[in-house]
């Protein structure tokens, strides 16, 4: 996709926030766990959803899209293999492995693709499947997973608080006769969305919003209607865009508590998000960089916002250390900002020093990942 952007203008007006990009895909995956219809509302209009719809149709699942709603009916799943040409486009396709495994007893898939922001292996997923009683056969980048002997009582301590691995373990544990305790889980708002949706479908998940989940398997999940939460990353992105153009915008959204750790950082830069009944009014004056911004697991500052914070730092007074310890290639887009006139020093693959403010000049750029874009 190609965009032509003419800068030098203040942003103004109002914007309605989309459904959470990181919520919709696991919630779509959850729809595969029931033979009844699932209706998802506030669905964002993004290519990731389009790819999931293509995969669903390949599996034999009926999907209908009406405006911002999806109607999914997985009464039957005819295919136990995920299509390599689609899986290679989207890392989140790994989320379909658990539901297909539970519905059909086995699944074949190719190593998933996606944004190039580091060594994003799937070992945490595979380790979790094995602990849940699965048998895995690997042939180069292809995997065959089958349910060997599902266990009655399982305790899992995750080596890392991976978001997608947490979601996959939840999706794989919610159906069955056993009880699964998962510790050191991720607890982002999109995981809360997934758990709330599954409970609405008849699941039994406790500890939602914490890093310790207790899941009691059920024999059957029913259909349900669920509204995807607003995208807090999008709220922050629009807020930063307004600030660096010295504009003022109104953001219409329902999410507020999810923004607390993000607003804390934005306020240090001088950006004000004034709460309103239906969202926020975003204002900014003189932008000044704090000493440092470091990503962390939730409820810390999210890695998905590091790229736009670096851009914000180029327009803020002072020197700031931006540190993303999660992905070793997250910072590799900054050379494009440097080519535009930014004063940035790359300390190592995880850390950069940004000195601002700098005047950025127009360039033809190719983005390495969606967040850098």
Secondary structure, 3 states (H helix, E strand, C coil): CCCCCCCCCCCEEEEECCECHHHHHHHHHHHHHCCCEEEEECCCCCHHHHHHHHHHHHHCCEEEEECCEEEEECCCCCCCECCHHHHCCCHHHHHHHHHHHHHHCEEEEECCCCCCCCCCCCHHHHHHHHHCCEEEEEECCEEEEEECCCCCEEEEECCCCCHHHHHHHHHHHCECCCEEEEECCCCCHHHHHHHHHHHHCCCEEECCCCCEEEEECECCCCCCEEECCECHHHHHHHHHHHHHCCCEEEEECCCCHHHHHHHHHHHHHCEEEEEECCEEEEEECCCECCCEEECCCCCCCCHHHHHHHHHHHHCCEEEEEEECCCCCCHHHHHHHHHHCCCEEEEEECCEEEEEECCCCCCCCCCCCCCCCC
